[in-house]
Structures are given as C-alpha cells and as structure tokens.
C-alpha cells in the first residue's frame, strides 16, 4: 500500500546539518546554540562549553554509538532532548579506521569497511526522527589543477571525504577571519564561493549567518524549532 507524505512535514522531522572548520574555529561552541542538546562526544574537547551544563555521552567505539542510538530512540529520558550533537564525525571515523586496520591485513579492505560502516552510521543518525542532528567535522584542504586551495569537510580516506557532503542537505563551513580592524570574526557560510564547499537546500538563509544554529534552524523551519 502506498503511503503519501507531504513535503511540509520534512522540517518537523528536524534539521540535519554538517559544520566543518579548522581546529579552534569553535565548532564545539556551536552546540549550546542548539535547542535542548545532548552531546555524543568522540573528541573529549568539551571544556569550551563546560559552563553550559550540557549532558553528554562519551563515544570511543561504534558499539558506544549503537548504544547511544538505542537510548535516543527507545528511552523516555531521551525525549527531553530536541537536538543531538555528534562531535566530531571525523574522530569517530578515525576510531573505526584504527579498528579496521587492526582487523585487516589488507589496507584497502580496511578502508572499504570504513566506508561501509561510516556510511551506514551517518545515515542512521542523520535520519533520527523528530530531532535536530548536528555533525561537526575537521577541515580538509586540497589544491586543484589551477593551484587554488579548496576547503571541504575532512574524513579518513579520499573516498569517504568525497562522499560525506552528499549525505546532508546542509553543509556549512565555520569561518574565522579578521575584519578590516584586525578583530577576529566567526561566521557560518551557507553558500559556496567555489573554494569553500557549502550548500543549503533550505530557504531563508543569508550567504553568511551568525554562529547560532538555533537561529539558523528557526529560519529554515519558518520559526518552528
């Protein structure tokens, strides 16, 4: 039996966003701007948000992630959280790769397992029903044939790095630049300039937004979080 759905219901299922940036850009500090977040921390770098008293779960293995997913989808306690922050997806992938390299003498087989397991895991958390999901990632720099430096999210292995942006409707670099007075400014870039990979399939966002994910979610969802 065919079940018809409405595109107007998509926003109510939560916004799934990937943000990448250099070390120290403040990706973790975006977490408190999410509506009612819980953190799945694979980096151990939560000191920058310690004053916010945000609940978190330490993630060291894929089994930890599986248990966290079961808790998020099956626990009454998890219902209080509107957002899930996975900080960072790059670190999770490195943990998985280290495990696969120990298990496989063939490095190509290890990277193949990495791609399969990470792809499945990203889809699983991306499709969490009724919650906003924030993935942070490291920054990848690559030079094209014209000598330009291109910026994108970073993952272990070329194949997974190339695949990652396709999992998401929203991919934003968190930029840290100096203004004309020499002051450091942080902003989220929502539209690609040909050098920095960015995309947004939602409406209502300016090319540059303040580093506030709650405000971005509100804009995309028409004021509903």
N, C-alpha and C positions, 0 to 999 in steps of 0.2 A: 504494500500500500504506500502510495506517495504522500509524504508529509510536506506541505508547502510552508515555507518560512518567509518572514519579512525582513528586508534589509534594515528596517528601522529598529530591529531588535538587536543588531550587532553591537552597537555602542553599549547597551546594557549588560553585555557579557564581559565588559572590562577592556581596557586598553592594554595592549601588549607592546612594549617598547624596548628597544636596544639602544643603549647610550655607550659610546666609546670615547676614550681620550687618553692623554698621556698620564703617566704616574704623577700624582699630586694635583691633577686637574680638579678634583672634587667630586668624582663620581659617587663615592660613598656618601658624601654630604648631601646628595640629592634625595637620599632615602627618607629623611624626615619630612620632606615636602610631599610625599605620597599620602593619600588618605589612609589612615589607620594601618600602618605597615607591620609585617613581620619579616625578619631577615633570615635568609639561608646563606650563611657566611662561609665561604671557602677560602678567604684570604686572611682572616684574623686581624683585619685592619679597621676595626670599628671604633678605635679610640676617638676619631674625629667627631663621632656622633654620640659619645658616651653620656653627654649631658641630657640627651633626649629620652633616656629610659625606654628604648625600643626593644621588644622581645626578639631574640634571635636563636637560631639552631645552628650548631657547628656542623659543617659538611666536610668530611675527609674522604669519603668513598661514594661510589654510585649507590651502594646499599643505603648509605645515610640519606641520599636524595630520594630513594624509593620509599623509605620510611617517612620522610617529610611529606612526600606527596600523599601517602595514605592518610597521614594525620590531617593534612589540609582538606582532603576530600571526604573524610569519614568522621572527623571529630567535631563534637559540639563546641569545644573550646576554640577551634579554628574559625568558626563562623563569625567571631567578633572582628576579624581582620578583613579589611577591604582590599588590601594590596599585599603582594608578595614580592620581595626584592631578592634576586639571586646575584650575589656579589662575590666573585665575578664568574662569568661563564668561561672565561679564558683559563682561570685557575682550576675549575672543575675539569676542563678538557686536559690540562696538563697532568692532573692526578690520574685520569683514565688512561692517558698515553703511557705514563710510567708503569701502570699495572700491566698493560698490554705488551709493553716491551719486555717485561719480566716473563710473561707467559708465552711469548712467541719469539723463536729464534730468528724468524724472517721479519725484518723491519717493515716490509711492505704489508705483510699480513697484520702487523700491529696497527699500522695506520688505517688499514681497511676496517679493522674492528673499531678503532676510534671513531671513524666517520659514521659507521652504522649506529653505534651506541649513543654518540652525542646527538646525532640527528633525531633518533627516537626520543631521547630525553628532552631536547629543546622543544619538539612538537608537543610532548606531554605537558610540560609546564606552560608553554605558550597557549595551549588550549584549556587551561584551568577555567572552569565555568564560574562566571559571576565575580571574578576578581581581576583587578589590575595587576599585571605582572611586569616587573622591571628587571631587565638583564643588563648588567654592566660588563664591559669588555675592554681589554687593553687596546692600544693603538698600534696599527701596522703602517709602516712606511715602505713604499716601493717606488722605483724610478721607471718611468715609461721610456719608450724609444726616442722621445723628444727631449729626454733629460729632465722632465718635470717630476717633482716629488708628489706622489699620490698618497692619500691618507684613507684608511679604512679600519674596520674592526679586526683585531688580531686573534687568531687561534693557532694551536699547534698544527702544522701541516698546511701545505698550499691549498689542497682540495677543500678542507674544512673552512679555511679562511675565505675562500671564494664563495662557498655555499651559504655561509652564515647570514648575510643580509637578506637572502631570499626567503628566510623563514618569517620575516617580520614585515608588517605594514608601516612601521615607524622605526627608522634608524637615524639617530641623531649624534653628531659629534658634539662633545662638550669642549668648547674652545676657550682658551686662556690667552688673552692678548693684552698688549699695552696700548692705552689710548694716547692721544697727542700730548697729554701732560705727563706721560710716563706712569700712570696709575694702572694697576692690573685690573682687567675686566674679565668676567666669566659670562658666557652666554651659550645657549643651545642653538645650534644651527639646524634648520629644518628643511633646507633646500640645497641641493648640491651646486657647487660652483665649478665643477669639472675637476677639482683637485681633492676636495673633501667629499667622501661618499655620504650622502644624506638622502632620505626620502620620507615622505609623509603622504599617506593615502587618505588622510582626513581633511576636513575643511576648517577654515577659520584661523589657521596659524600664520603668523608673520614669518618672513625669512629668518629672523632672529628672535628668540624668545628668552626671557629671564630664566635662570636656572631654578625653575619651580615646576616640578612635574604635576603637582596638584592643579596648578593654574592651566597647564597645557591640557591635562585630562578634561578639565572643565570646558575649555574652549572646543575641544574636539567633540565632546559629548553634548554640546549645546547647553552647558550649565549644570548637567547632572553628573555626579560622581558616584 
